[in-house]
Amino acid sequence: MLLPALVLLVSFTHWPTVATLIDSYFSTPKGSRPAVWVGIENYQAMAADPVFWKAVKNNLWFAGATIPLSI
């Protein structure tokens, strides 16, 4: 009886998370060029980008303000 709920849960929450994590280790396919394994290069580029850290800071400020207010 729980199988339909489990299938829906996995297919709409868990599988997209796993697929995104796997895709993050590949380059973006463009046109006829397929995706290529780049390993952690995408994460290194993200960690070196100051815009990423600004976005993290903004999200932490937003969460720090809205979560207590909503509770």
C-alpha positions, 0 to 999 in steps of 0.5 A, spaced: 500 500 500 505 504 501 509 503 494 505 508 490 507 513 495 514 511 495 514 511 488 511 518 487 516 521 493 522 518 490 521 520 483 519 527 485 524 529 490 530 524 491 531 522 484 532 529 481 536 531 487 541 525 485 540 527 478 542 534 479 548 532 483 551 527 478 550 532 472 554 537 476 560 533 475 559 534 467 560 540 463 554 543 459 552 540 453 552 545 447 549 544 440 552 537 438 557 537 443 556 532 448 557 533 456 564 532 458 566 529 465 570 535 469 570 532 476 570 538 481 572 543 476 565 546 476 565 547 484 572 550 484 569 555 479 563 556 483 568 557 490 572 562 486 566 566 484 565 572 489 558 573 486 556 566 489 559 568 496 555 574 495 548 570 494 550 565 499 551 571 504 544 574 502 540 567 502 543 566 510 541 574 511 534 572 508 533 565 512 536 568 518 530 574 518 524 570 515 525 564 519 524 567 526 519 571 523 514 566 520 515 562 527 
